[in-house]
Amino acid sequence: MSADQHILVVDDEEVICQACRRILSPHGFQVDGCTDPFDGLCWAAEKDYAAILLDIKMAGLTGVQLLEQLRNAKPDVPVILITGYPNVRDAAMAIRLGAADYITKPFTPEEIVQAVQCALQRVGQQRDRSAIEARGPAEAWTPVTDEFRFWNESWLQVGNDRSVRVGAVLTGSRGQELKAVELPRISEVVYQGLPLAGITPTDGPSFTIPAPVSGVVLSVNERLPRRPDLLSKEPLKAGWLATICPTRFEEEVDRCRVRNVLLVSSNREVADQQADVLNGLGCRVRVIEEAKTLTSALLDPEEVVIVFDGASHGERGPELVQWINELSPDVRIVVVASRGSRWEAAYRQRKILYYAVEPFADYEIIDVMDAAFRTLLPRSPSPEGPHGVHEPLTRMSITKGSGRTVRLVAAPNLFVRNKRLAALIAARLRDRLYNVELCGKNDVDLTPLGLLNESRSCDHLLVLVTRDVHRLPGSLVRTTFGDVAAGLYEKPQPITTLTVQPAKSDRGDLDFDESTLAALAEHIAEEMSLCYRATVMRRPQIREPRADSEPTHADD
């Protein structure tokens, strides 16, 4: 995104203006916030904003009225409407007045960034995107540094324009001959740990590559579908997958690890050759030739893996490894040995992670480095444990000291078939210090009226369903609706739907690996937490039912 564009946010809640500023400023936008709609109209008419975000419900002058007046002075400026209580009438009016998008509170960072990005693309004001299209993505993108960060096999690198380029270093048979690569669509939202791209090898089952960071896809490597071999041959260069506008970078980047390697070798020539290979795999390598240098290097607080060249140290090698064990008991050590080394037994008696025989010769080192740096998943609760799922589960509610309640309801049998996911979500919520209530009484009625009745007994309702949305298995799609209650409430509660692309669309099973399940649970828990924080900040609203409508609580 461009670094010299201004965005105006007009909302009578200062917290919304601050939230938009916090989301958009890291992407180079200068954000002006205004809590008075009349002042906002003056600012919008007098200044040249790249885009304007308007709250619909404001005292004195609504967002729709402001937009209607603004169109006389600024007919072409992209306007994005924000509302906590969407309805068909406002949506229709917004379309008639040429609003670029319509966002429901509580919104996610991805929704704001996606809306602004798409609006600027449509009017041709996104200069960075135009430059990419004119010059080609590979030439237009420039990294800030040569540092790579990894989420297991996926990597990210930060660019000068605050975007991140992402890709993967494939291991073992995964990196052999590839048949096809499925890339995300531009403007698609991706989430850290959930699928970013799909890979089909010539032999073997298809698999997905997780996104190392959440955000909105800005561009993709259009060469890869024609040349999937680039992903294996040049994973950090021509084989990159996509460029992403990150939306949760500050909180997610620390989960991605720099692959710091201390290469301990007394043979400088061999060490330089090995360092070149490791650098090509995204590692940051420091060659250590003397023990005293290693002592100071191990005092560095950054996490490292030691690659110990056994061949260059001869019979002293096992003793040096023992010394390293005593100096830094938790450091991971990979011993690189020659075939037939007579000191293998001595090394294996020490605390080492791997004893690898000539791993640089056949690129086994790719698998070794992946295992050495692979992120260990937090200990997960058993579905049948003390905090697990003991009975058919349909609802999960969270509360805290404020007395507000946010509820997640699941499609019939979803948690019955996927108890593991339910247990992980509950655990992640408890980690956030929420009181979690699990309920299996009555199936959930997913009709509009059924969801309306369900929403009456909580402050925000989320609905978890599985459905074929033509994405990679494990993908998460967030949508918010509010007009299902328009006929019964003056100010209906918004309902957020979280749709997961199932592994098998005919059954709706979430048969994913543990890493994908953990990431999915994390994002669902974060969505619930986001909605809870929004209900706490929300101004009190009086929701009056129609005279002929009797409240119906789903748990009655």
N, C-alpha and C positions, 0 to 999 in steps of 0.2 A: 504494500500500500504506500501511497505517496506520503512523504514526510512534511509537506508544506500545505496540507489541506486542513480547513477548519470545519468542525462539526458543531451544530447548535442543538442543545437538548433543552426542551421546554417541558417542565413537569413541576407541578406545585409541591412535590415531595423532594426535598433536597437530597435525600438518600438515593433517589433514582438518578439524579444528575451526577452525583458522586460515583455511583456504580458505572454509569456509561463512560465517565472520564477515566475511571480505573481500567476499564476493559479496552478502550480505544487508544488511550495515550501511548501504551507500549508499541503500538503499530505506527507511530509517527503522526497521528492526528492531534491537532490542537482543539480541545473541546471547551466550548463555552456553555455554562449551565445557567438557566434562568427559571426561577420559580414563579414569576408573574407572567401570565399569558399575554397581557397587553404590552409589557416590555419585550417579551419574546417576539411578538408580531413586529414591533419596531426594529429590533435587531435583525430579524430575518429579512425585512424589506430593505434595510439600509446596507447590510453587509453581504459579501459574496461567500456564502457557505457551500461547501461541497455537498452536504446533505444535512437535513434537519430531522430530528426525532421529536415527535409531539405526543404528549399524553392526551387521551381523549377526554377524560373526566377531570375538568378543572373549573374552579369557581369563577363566575363572571364571563368567561369565554372558553368554550370547549375547544378541544383540538380540531374537531371537524369545522367549527366556525372559523377558527384561526386559519386553517388551511384554505377555506373558501375565500377569505379576504386576501390571503397571501398570493393566491393564484393571479390576482390582478396585477401585482407588482413583479412577481417571480413565477412565471408560468412553467418553467422548466426545471427548477431545483428539485432534486429527489427528496421526498418527504416520507418518513416511516412513522406510522402511528403505533402508539403503545397503549395498552389498556389492561386493566385488571379484570374487567367484566365485558368480554367481547359479545357481540350479538350480530345478527344478520343485517339489521338496519344500518348500524355503523359501518360494517364491512362494505355494504353496497354503496353507501355514501362515499367511503374512502376510495373505492374503485372509480366512481364517477368523477371525483376530483383529481384523479391521477396519482393517488398515493402509491409509492413504490413497494411498500410492504406493510404488514399488519402483524404486530408482535404482542403476545399475551404475557402479562406478568403472572408468576415470577419467570423472568427470562433467564436463559443461560448465557455465558459469554459467547458461546458458539452461535447462538441465534442473533445476537447483536452484530457480531463481526460478519456473519453470513449475509445478513440483510444489507449492511452498509456496502460490503463488497459487491453484491449483486446489483445494488442500485447504481453504484458508480460505473460498473461495467456497462449497464444498459444505456447510460447517457454518454459513454465514452470519456469519462473524466478520470478514470483510473490510469494514470500515466505509466506506472510501473508495469501494469498488465499490457498496455499498448506497446511499450518498449519490448516486452518479452515476445509479443506476437510479431513484431517487426524484425527483431534480430535473432529470434530463436532462443528457447529457454536455457540451453546449455551455455550460450555465450553471455546472456544477460545477467545470470546469477553469479554473485561473487561472495565467497565466504569471509567472515570477519577474521577467523584464525584457521589454522589447520587442525584444530582439535575436533575429535569425533566423540560423541557420547552414545552409549549402547543401552538399549532395553533388550537384554538377551541377544538374539541375532540381529535385531533391527538397530540402525544407527541414525543419528541426527547430527547436522552441522548447521550452525547459525550463520545467516547471511547478513550482508551490509544493510539490507532493507528490512531487517528484523524478522524476515521469514526464516523458516528452517527447511533445509533439504533433507530428505529421508531416503533410506535404502536398507539393504540387508547384506550381511556376509553369510552365505549359506554353508552349512556344514555337511560333511560326509557325502552320502548318496544324494542328499538334497541339492548339492551343488553340481551334480553331474549333468548330463545332457537334459536340457529343458525344452519342453514342447510348446508351452504357452504361458503368458503372463496376463492376468486380469488386473487392470489398474482401477483405482477409484475414479469417480466422475468429478470434474471441476465443480467447485462450490459444495461438494459433499462434505458433511461433518464426520470426522473420524475421532475415535476416543483411544486414549493411551491403553495399550494392552489388548485392544480389540482389533479385528481384522482390518488391514490396510490394503493388501493385495493378495491375489490368489495365484498359486504356482501349480502348473501341471507338468510333471516330468515325463520324459519319453517312456520310462519304465517306473512303476511304483505309483502309489496313491497321490492324489492332489493334496495340497496343504496351503495354509494361509500364513502370511507374514503380519505380525502385529504392528500397529502404529506406535512409535516410540513416544509420541506426544499427541495431545488432543488439539483439534483445530479444524480449520476450514481449508480444503484443498484449493490451492491457487493454480497449480499447473501439474502436468504429469509428463513423464518421459515418453514421448510418442514413438521413439525408436524401439522401445522394448517389445511391444507386440510383434514387430517384424524381426527383431533381433533379440530373442530371449536369452541367448548365450551371453550377452553383455553382463547380465546379472551375476554370472559366475566368473567371467573373465576379468571384468573391471568393476567390481562391486561398489567401490568408493568414487568412481569417476563416471564413465559412460553408462554404467549400469544402475544409476540412481533411479528411484521409483517416482517420487512426487515432491513438490514444494508445498509446504503447509504454512498457513498463517496461524501461529499457535495462540490459543485462547486461555490456557492455564499454565503458561510456561514457568512462572516463578514457583508454583507449588509442585510441578511435575518434573522439572529438570533435574532435581537432586535424586530422583529415582533412577535416572539414567547415569550409567557409570562410565567414567573415563578409564580406558584400559591401560593403566600404568604398568610398565614392565621394567624390572631391573634385570638386565642381561649380564650375568656374572660369567666372565670368560677371561682367560689369560692369553688367548690367541686373538689379537685385534683384527686380523684379516677375516677370520671366520666370523667373529662377532659382528663385523660390519655387514657381512652378507646376510647373517641371520636377522640383524636389525632392519635391513631393507625389506625382508619378507614380512616381518612383524608390523612395520610401518604401513605396508600395503594392506594389512588387515585392520587398520584403524587404531593400532596400539601406539602409545606414546612411550618410546624406548629410551632408556639411559643405560649406556654400557659401563659396567663396573669391572675394573681390572685389578684393583687392590682391596684387601680386606678393610683397611682403615676407611676407605671411601664408602664401602658398603655400610659400615657402622653409622655414619652420618646420614646416609640415604634412608636407612630403616627408621630413623628418628622422625622422618617426615610424616606428618599426620595423614597424608593421602594414602588410600588403599593401594597396595601394589601386589603383583605376582612376580616371583623370582623365577627366571629361566636360567637354570644352572647348567653350564656347558661342562659335562662330566669329562669328556675326552680331553679338554685342555688342562684339567687339573690333575689328571692321573690318580695316583694312589692317595693324594691329599684330599681328594674330592669328598669322600664320606665324612672326614673329620671337619671340613669346612661346613658341610650341611648340618652336622651336629652343632657346631658353633652358632650357625644361624638360628637353629631351633631354640637354643638357649637364649639368644639375644632377642628374638622376636617369635614367641611360641605360636602365634596365630597366623603368621605369614604363610601363604600358599607357595609351595616350591615344586617346580616342574624340572626334573632332571633329564637333560638331553644327553643320551649316551650313544656310543658306537655299538655296532652289532658285535655280539660276543664279548662284551666287556667283562672282565673278571671281577669287577667291583659291584656288580649288580646286587648281589645278596647284601653287601654292606650298606648300599643305599636304601634298600627296602627295609632295613632294620631301623632307619631313621624316620622321622615324621615328614613324609613327602606326599604331595597330591598325586603326581604321576611320575612314572619312570618310562620315558618315551625313547624308543630306539629309532634314531635318524628320522625324526618327524618332519624335518625340513625337506627331506629328499622326495617324499610322496605327498606333501602338503597335509599330513596328518595333524600338523601344528594348528590348522584351522579348527579342528574338533577339540584339540587340547585347550586352546585359548577360550573357545566358547564355554567349555565345561569349567575352566578355572574362574571365569568372570561371571558365570550365569547367576542371575539373581535368585537367591533362595526365597521361596514363598513363605510367608508367615505361617506358623502352625495353624491349621484349619480345624474348626470344631467338627466332631463327628455328628452326622445327621441324627444319631440316636443318643448323643451325649446329654449332659445335664442341661445344656442350653440348645439342644437340637430340636428336631421336629418329631414329636411323638405320635401325632395323629394327623389326619387329613387337614391341610392348612389352606385357608382361602383369604385370610386377612392378616395384615401386619400393621400395627399402629405404634406411633412414637409420640412421647410427651416429654416435657421438661418442666421446670419451675413455672413457666408462664401460664400453664394450663391449656395451651393450644394443642391440638391433635392433628397430626398428618397421618393419613391411612393409605396403605398400598393394598389393593385387591388384585387377585390373580384370576386369570381365566380358569374355568372348571378343570380340575385335575392337573393343572400346570405344576403346582408345588408337590402334588402327589407323585408325579413322575420324576420330579426334579428336587428331591429333598435336599440334596447337596447344596444347590443354589440358595434355597430358603435358609438353610443353616448359616451359609456364608454371609448373606445379607443381614440377618439378625446379629451376627458377630460383629460386622463392620459398624452397625448402628450402636451396639453396646460400646464399641471402641470410642465412639463419639459421645459417650456418656448419656445416651438417650434411654429412657425407660421404654422397653419393647414389650408389646402385648401381642401374643399370637392367638389367633382365633380360627377354628375350623367349623364353626356353626353356620350352616346354610351355604349353599352355593351362591356365587355372585351373579346377579342378573345384569348382563352387559348391554341391555337395551338402553336407549337414552333415558327413559323414565326410571329404569332400575338404577342407573348410575346417579340420577338426580336424587332419588330416595337415599342412596348410600351417602351422597355428599352432604346431606342434611345433618348427619351425626358427626361430622369432623370439619376442620377448618380448611383442609385441602385434600383432594382425593387424587391418587395416582392409580392408573390401571396398567397392569403388566399382562401383555398378551404375546403370543407367538403367531407370526403370519409371514407368508412369503412376500417380501418387499423387494425382491430382485436384487438382494445384496449378498455379500459373502456370509456364510454361516457364522453366527456369533455377533453380527453387526447389530448396533442399537440405534433406533430411530425415535426421536422425541417429538411429540406433537401436543398442542394444548388446545382444548375446545372449551367454549363457554356458552354457546347458544343452545345447548340441549335443554337448558332451564329457562330460556327467555320467556316462555309463556306462563310460567308459574312464579317466578321471582322477578322483582324489579332489578335486583343486582345479583344475578346468578353467580354461583361459585365456578371458577374455572376448573376444568378437569384435565389432568396431564396424562397422556397415554405414552407408555414406553413399550415399543414394539421390538421384539428380538427376532432376527432371522433364524429359524430353527435349522438344525442339522439335516433333518428330513422333513420337508414341507408337508408331507402327507400326514405325519403324526404329531408334529409340533414339538418333538423332543429336543432338549438342549444337551445333547450328547457331545460335550466339548472337553478338551483337555483341562487339567486343573488350573493352568495359568489363565486360560480364557475365562473359565468360570470365576476365578478370583477377581479378574479385572471387571467382569460383568457385574458381580456383586458389589464391587467398590463403586462403580458408576451409578448403580441403582440406589445404593445407600447415600451417595452424594446428592442425587436428585431429591431424595426425600429430605435430606438435611437442608438443601437449598429452599425447598418449599416451606419447611418449618421456619427458617429464618425470615422468609418473606411474610409469613402469617404474623410473626411477632412484630415486624416493622409496619405491617399494614394498618392504616387508620381504621377505627371501628366503623363497620358498615351494618346498617339495619336491613335485614333481608326479610321482607314481608311476603308470606305465602298468600295466594289468592284465597278469597273467602270460602270457595268451594273445595279447597284443597286441604286435606288432613295430612299432617306429617306421618310418614311411614318409615320407621327405623329398620334397617336391614337386619339388625340383631334381635328384634322383637320376636 
